[in-house]
Amino acid sequence: MDESALFRGFLNQKLGEFGFEVVTAVNGLDGSAKLRRETPDLLIMDYYLTRMSAADLLRKKAEDPNTSAIPVIMASSKIERDQLVQVAKLGVRKIFNKPIRIDTLIKTISELLGVALSIDTTPCMIEAHFNDEILFVEIAQGLNTEKIELLKYKIVELMELYEAKSPRVLIIMSSIDVGEEDSIKLGSLLSNILDHTNARTNQVKILTNSDYMREFVGDRSDYAGIEVTDSLEQAMDGLLGKKADAFMDKESNTVGQEFFQASAPKKDGEETIDIKFQDDRSSGFDLNTLGKAVTVAIVDDDFVIRELVKAVLTDTNFSIREYENGKQFVDDPEAGTMDLVFLDLMMPEMDGFQVMTEMKRQGKNVPIIVLSALSQRETVVKAFKNGVTSYIIKPLDPVLVLTKAKEILKANF
């Protein structure tokens, strides 16, 4: 029971793949009637329903001996504590916040019904967002069948929220090694993106250093027009139809339009589809195994940012060194021995770009994650040209900080 057609359609397809017979309801009244008629083995419902509230529906369910024992999983974008207490007394076994993590939902269904269910657990991170009418899809670590399927629904949701008709698409494949064994997943990935964005192939760019990806796209006529490149600047120029210099004011040294962060949607509404798994933070590479063998530098004049990064890494036992500006960092004789550097771009005495220039001059090559409120295209391009490994937009997302640290340290240890 859910009033979102997208969410109903997603669960209908996913649970149908497991062999379940699925009945959907569009509101509380519809759901109450179908609950009595179908007497299902499990009820999955949203808290916010029209034509009959969730509480009233659950009371009627509890009063009917044919339905009272049916376990209930509830989903809600927001629910108050007193509402939680109320529904907990009415047979709700599990409550999820929307957007729901599909792996935890499947695990809960498996436990409640006593049925063995399995999903693809290949390590994979997929992010999708719109900015300046460009759909950015970032894929890292690997290809996961479940997340590729989720991406389809995520794109449909984003297209509606941003009122996009035929957007340009930039697919960024970082920290990922694909081969012939991934051909089915790659085909599904590109088909989902093309079919659900309505983008023409010449509006799609893939940023990757994978030779196989270039070969895979080049060998298929239905992907003719998709450009595969290892140059961020070339990919962005191709999408915008303009050269990088067109967005730079050389006199003021300021940059133009913002990219790499989500812009505000054009329609009211909340996102309900999540491409993350609950275990993404802990799955795969375990940072705790490295302990004090890792030295991390945080170079930022903002005390709050330094504390946030430290808090993200608090369970790792890493050796963490803080620097209030770029000059402090480059003057440290051990700067070139760091395993990972979080670097702000805008700092007094010596900014992030000057730090990178000086490190290059001294022949010190260290992995750098830029932390910056400057999300504009030229800033990002310039940072990557200076050897930056990754770029995170402020305000910082702790999960993203940890994910990027994992990607880099996993590759180096």
N, C-alpha and C positions, 0 to 999 in steps of 0.2 A: 504494500500500500504506500504509494508515494505520488505526489502531484507533479513531480518532474518526469516528463515523458522520456527525457534522456536517461535519467537514473533507472527508471523502470526498464527501459530497453536494454541498458547495459547488464543489469542483473538477470533479466530474462534470458539473454544470450549466454552469459557466463554459466549460470546454473543449469541451463539446458544442455550445455556441453558436457556436464557431469552426469547427464541422464535423468535429471530431475524433471518432473512435470511441474510447470510454473504457471500460476494464475496471478494476474496483475489486477490492481484496483486503483482507480484514479482519485478517490476521495474517501472520507470516512464512511459515508452512507453506502457507497458501492462496496467498500471493503467489508463492512459488517454483514451485508447480504451474502457475499461470496464466502465469507468465513463460515457462516452457518450451512451454506449449501455444499461446500467442498470439504469441510473439516480437514484441513491440511495437517501435515506433520510438523510444520514450522511456519511461523508468521514473522515476516520482516516488514517493519512499518516505520514511517516517519512520525515524529511527535506532532508536527503541525499539519493537521488535516482540516479540510472544510466539510461542511454539511453534517459532520459529527466529529466531536473532539476525540483525541486519542484516549483521554481518561474515560469518557462515556462509552466508547467502543470496548475498552478493556473491562469495564464493569459489566457490560452485557455479555462479553465473552466469559467472564468468571461465573456469571449466574446460570449459564447454559452448561449442563453436565457433558454435552457432546464436544464442547470446545474449551472447557475450563483448563484442561491439562496441556493444551498446546503451548509449547515454549515460544517465547517472543524475543526477537532481537529488535531493538529500537535504534533509529538513526535520527540525528537532529543537528542542525547547524549551530544552535545555541539552546540551552535548557537550564533553567534556574534550579537551585538546590531543592526548593520545596516541591518543584515539579518532579525532580528525580525521586524524592522520597515517595511521592504519590504513586508514580508508575511502578516503582519497585515493589510496592505492596500488591500490585495487580498482575503479578506473574511475569514481569519483564526480566529476562535472565541476563541480558547484556545490552549496554547502551554505548553506541559509538557516536563520536562527533563527526559531522561531515566536514570536509570530504573523507570518506571511509578508506582506510588502507585495505586493499582487497585481500592481502595475505592473511591479515588477522580475521577478517570476515569469514574467509574460507575455513580457517582453523576452527573458529567458533561453531560454524555449521557442522563441521566434521565431528566435533565433540558432542554437540547437542543431539545429533541424529545417530551417532555411533557408526558413521560411514567413513571409510578411508578415502580422503581426497588429497590429491597432490597437484602442485602447480610448478611451473618452471622457476627454479631458484637461481638461475644464472646471474651473477653480479652485474648490475646494470643501473645506471642513473639516467633518467630522461627528464628534461625540463622543457616546458613550452610556454612562450609568452609573446604578446604582441607589442611592438613599438614602432611608431611612425609608419603604420600600415604594413610592416614587415613581420611575418611570423618567424620567430627564432625557435629552433628545435635543437637543444644541446644533448648529445648522447655521449656517455663515458662508460668506461670499464668493459662493457660487453653488450650483447643483444639478448633481451629477455622476451619470450613470446607473450607473456601476460602483459608486460608493460607496453609492448608494441601495440597490442590490442587496446589497452587503456588509452594510448595516445590518440587513437581514432576518435574516441568519445571526447577526449580533452579538446581536440581540434574543433569538433562540432560545437562544443560549449563556448570556446573562445570566439569562433566565427560569429556566433549569435550575440555574445556580449559586446563584441567590438564592431558589429554590423559590417563585417568584412564580406565582400563578394568574391573577389579573385585576388588574394594577396600575393605578394612576393614572399619567397620562403628561403631562409638561410638555415641549412642543416650543419651544425658544428659537431664533428665527431672527434673528440679528444680522448687521449689515454685509452685508445681502443685499437685492438688488432683483429681485423676480420680476414677470413679466408674462404675458400670454396665451401667449407662445411657450413658457412653462415648464409649461403645463397638464398635459402627459403626465407629466412628471417629478414634478410635485406630486401627481398622482393616484397614481402608483406609490409615492411616499413615504408618503402617508397610508394607502394600502391595506396596505403592508408593516407599518406600525406597528399598525394596527387588527387585521389578520389574525393577527399573530404575538404580540401581547400579550393577545389576547382581551379587551381593554378595551372597555367600553361607550363610546359617543361622548360621553356626559356626564361621563366620567372623563378626557377629553382636553382640555387647554388649549394654545393656541398663543399665545406671546408674540412679537408682531411689530408694527411700525408700517407694514406694507405694506397699503395699501388693496385691492390686487388679491387678497391672501391672504384677506382678509375676504370679498370678493366671491366668490372661488372656492369657499370653504367654504359660504357662504350659498346658493349656487345649486344645490347638490347634496343631494338628499334623503338619500343614504346617509351624509352627514356631519352630518345634523341632530343637534344636541346638543353639537357641538364648539364651544367658546367661543374666539373670537379676540379678543385684547385687547392694548393697548400698555402696560398697567400690570402690573409685576411683582407688586405687592402684591395686585392683584385676582386675578391668575392663581393665586398661592399660596393666597390665602384660598379660592378656588373649589375647589382640590384638597383642602384640609384640612377644609373645612366649618366653619372657625372664623375669627374675626377676629384680626388681627395682635396686638391688645392682649392676647389670651389667652395669648400666649407671652412676655410681657415682665413681669419683676418690677420694678415702678416704684421700689420702695424701694432695692433694691441696684443698679438700672440694669443688671442682667444679662439676657442673652438666653437663649432656650430651645433648642429642638431644632436640630441641625445639618443644613444642606442644602448643595447645590452642591459636595459632595465625595463620593466613593464610599465607601459603608459596606462592611464586610467581608462577603463572601459566606457563605451558610449551609452550603454544601457545599464539600468539598475539591476542588481542581481548578484548572487554569490556563486563562486565556483564550487561544484559538487564532486568533480572527478579529480582524484589524486593519483598521480603516476608513481608515487613512492610506496615502498613497503615499510611496514613497521620496523623491520629489522635492518633497514638500510644503514643506520648509524653504526650497528655492531657487526653486520655481516661481513664476510670476506676478511680483509686484512685487519689484524688486531694491533692497534698502536701500542697497547700496553706491553706487548712482547719486546718492544725496543727499549723501554725504560730510559735510564740516564745515558744510554749510548747516543741519544739524539740531543743536539743543541739547537735551540730555536731562538731567533732574534726577532723582537718586536720593535720596529722603528716607527714611532708615531708621536707627535707632540700632544696628542689627546690622551690624557690619563684614563678616561673612560674606555676608550678603544683598547688600550693596552690591558686593562683589567678584564675586558670582555674576552679577548683572545686567550688570556691566561686562564680564565674560568672554563673556556671550551676545552683546554688541554689539561685541566686540573687533575684528571685521573691517569695521566700518562707517565708521570714522574720524569718528564723531559727536563733537561737543564734549560731554563728560559732566561734570556737576557733582555733587558729593556733599555731603549735609547730614546731620549726625548727629542732628538733631531738627527738629521742625516750626518752632520759633521762628527757627532759623538760616535756614530757607528763606524764610519770609514777610518777614523783615527784609532779604532781598536785594532791592535795587531792581530787579533783572532777573528776579525770580520770575515776573512776568506775561508775560514774553517767551518762556518755554520752549515748545518744540514738543511735548514729552511729559514727563509727571511720573510716576515710580514712587513711590507714597506708602504708607508703613506707617501703620496705624491706632493702634497702641499704642506711644507714644514718650514720653519724659520732657519736661517743660517745656511742650510743646504737642502734643497728639495729632493724629491725622489728621483727625478731624472738626472740631477747632478750626482746623486749617489751612484746610480747605475753607470754613468759615464766614468766616474772615478774608479769604480770597481773594475771596469773593463781596462782602464789605463794601467791599473796595478796587476792585471792578469788574474784577478780573483773571480772565479766562476761559481756562483752559488744559486740554488733554486730560489726564485723570488715570487711571492704572491703579493700583488699590489692591492692595497686597501684604499679606495678613493671614492669621494663623492663626485668626482669628475667622470661622468659616464659617456661623455661625448665621443663620437666616432674617432676623431683625429687623435684624441688623448689615448684611446685604447690601441689604435694602430701604432702610435709612437712608442707606447709601452712595450708592445710585443716585438717591435723592431729592436728594442734595447735588450731583448733576451728574457723578458718576463715570462714565467712559466704559467701563471694564471692571474686572473683579474676579478676582484670581487667589489661590487658596488656598495657603498655605504648608504643607509644604515645596514650594519652587518647582520646576516642571518647565521646564528651559531651552527646550525646543521650544515650549511654550505661551507663555512670555515673549516669544520671538521672533515667534511667530504673532500675538499680540495687538498687539505693536508695529507689525508690518506692516499690520494692518488699520487702525489709527488713522492712521499716517503716510501710507498710500496714499490715505486719504480727504482728507487735508489738504494734499497736495502735488500 
